[in-house]
Amino acid sequence: MFAQQILNGLVVGSVYALFALGFTLVFGVQNILNLAHGALFMVGAFVGLYAVTLVDLPLVVALLLSILAAGCIGVLLDFFAFRPLRKRRGGEFPAIMSSIGANLILISIAQQISQAQVSGFPFGTFPIVIYNFLGLRITLQQIAILCCVMLFTTVLLLIIYRTSFGRQARAVAVNERTALLFGVNPSQVYALTFFIAGGLAGAAGFIIGLAFNSVHFLMGEPLLLRGFVVVILGGMGSVVGSLVAGLTLGIIQTMSVFYFSSQISDIIIFSLLFLILLIRPTGFFKGLRQDVRVGRN
């Protein structure tokens, strides 16, 4: 039973990590907290739901549409909510307030479209297949979730550390003006960063909506708080840290719910956050800015 809860925790934590990857990417490059990230998560879930229920598209196509839609909205958020503030050197607090306003707008639109109803995927949308391996009960859906998260994380790491865009993004993260002198276009870097971050949030929203068969306009808000914890524990701006912290958080939550209760789970999680901030305020891994400073290419 203990091993089964570890497995369940890894599945839950992998979704936390996928959600937090985009969150930490935006912070790592732009040094702002995009509190509209939960709304992008919700957008991905709704787009995937309507693609399956209204248009009858395959799940893979619906997932791609969720990524594309949430990514494009992320770019629009950057253009309307953050770029004007960057031009005016508005600082972090105005950016946070702007993201809160964008979050409320997206939630209100989703509330009107969905009529504040909780929607779900048709029964059997994802095949219900259960495997028994070494005494563990694992479903095909859990395997698919873990594989998707590993795939998205690997692709993101390759983009950041093995592509020209990744080098430009890490240069902008350290010093925008210096990067500009070397021919980097910060506006393009910010736009693509928001597209990638939004796409990851959209993918996480579709996966969660399908896994729990529940899609509603407020579904991104609780996860935003958990994602914030993951980002802090892993290290602000660290992709690997978000993955490790997300998996750890998922295991802690699953184990505490199983042995205690959901209320105790929240106490344990946020107490852990408080203790780690006292011991290591920057988290356990280095972010994008530190990666550049130590000379990574």
Number of C-alpha atoms within 10 A of each C-alpha: 10 10 12 14 20 18 19 20 21 22 24 23 27 30 27 30 34 29 36 33 30 29 32 32 27 24 20 26 26 25 18 20 20 27 23 26 32 28 31 34 33 31 32 33 33 25 23 33 28 17 19 19 14 9 10 11 16 12 17 10 13 23 26 17 21 34 30 21 20 31 28 20 19 27 21 16 23 23 16 12 20 22 18 13 17 16 8 8 10 13 12 15 11 16 22 18 15 19 22 18 15 20 21 14 14 18 24 15 12 19 15 11 12 15 11 13 12 13 16 17 19 12 9 7 13 13 10 10 10 12 11 9 8 7 10 14 14 16 14 13 18 18 11 13 19 16 13 18 24 16 11 15 21 14 12 20 14 12 15 20 16 13 13 11 17 20 18 22 31 27 25 26 25 20 12 19 13 12 18 14 9 10 9 19 16 20 15 13 20 22 20 19 26 30 26 24 28 36 29 30 34 37 33 30 34 28 25 22 24 21 14 10 17 15 26 21 26 18 21 24 19 10 19 22 13 20 28 20 22 32 31 25 28 28 25 28 31 27 30 20 26 36 26 19 28 32 24 22 26 27 22 22 23 23 19 20 16 14 10 11 13 14 10 13 19 16 12 15 17 13 12 16 17 13 11 16 14 10 10 12 15 18 23 20 21 17 25 27 21 17 18 17 11 8 7 11 14
